[in-house]
Amino acid sequence: MQSHLTFSSDDVSHIAILANIPVSEEEKKQLAEGFTTTMKVVDVLKNAQTNNVIPTDQVTGLENITREDVIDEARMLSQDEALRNAKRTYKGYFVVKQVLDR
């Protein structure tokens, strides 16, 4: 079951607009070829026989070392202390300029 999904320069343009990334015409061609190649590899991987393969979530044998999630109240700031040097606040929150254009 192969999808034969191919990407065109127009597809790359659309993706670039969505990601807000400027892309030249030459880059569009290269990326379209690269995306198409990647999808061909994905098609090959879809056909890999994995029925008798045991799922693996990691291969090193290492285990995460975690600590208990305990609040250290001695190091905790009150809301007033946290906001003390803020330039602008509103009802107990920091106020910052909007950073999104759209």
Secondary structure in CASP SS format (residue, H / E / C, confidence):
PFRMAT SS
TARGET T0000
AUTHOR 0000-0000-0000
METHOD secondary structure of the structure
MODEL  1
M C 1.00
Q C 1.00
S C 1.00
H C 1.00
L C 1.00
T C 1.00
F C 1.00
S C 1.00
S H 1.00
D H 1.00
D H 1.00
V H 1.00
S H 1.00
H H 1.00
I H 1.00
A H 1.00
I H 1.00
L H 1.00
A H 1.00
N C 1.00
I C 1.00
P C 1.00
V C 1.00
S C 1.00
E H 1.00
E H 1.00
E H 1.00
K H 1.00
K H 1.00
Q H 1.00
L H 1.00
A H 1.00
E H 1.00
G H 1.00
F H 1.00
T H 1.00
T H 1.00
T H 1.00
M H 1.00
K H 1.00
V H 1.00
V H 1.00
D H 1.00
V H 1.00
L H 1.00
K H 1.00
N C 1.00
A C 1.00
Q C 1.00
T C 1.00
N C 1.00
N C 1.00
V C 1.00
I C 1.00
P C 1.00
T C 1.00
D C 1.00
Q C 1.00
V C 1.00
T C 1.00
G C 1.00
L C 1.00
E C 1.00
N C 1.00
I C 1.00
T C 1.00
R C 1.00
E C 1.00
D C 1.00
V C 1.00
I C 1.00
D C 1.00
E H 1.00
A H 1.00
R H 1.00
M C 1.00
L C 1.00
S C 1.00
Q H 1.00
D H 1.00
E H 1.00
A H 1.00
L H 1.00
R C 1.00
N C 1.00
A C 1.00
K C 1.00
R C 1.00
T E 1.00
Y E 1.00
K C 1.00
G C 1.00
Y E 1.00
F E 1.00
V C 1.00
V C 1.00
K C 1.00
Q C 1.00
V C 1.00
L C 1.00
D C 1.00
R C 1.00
END
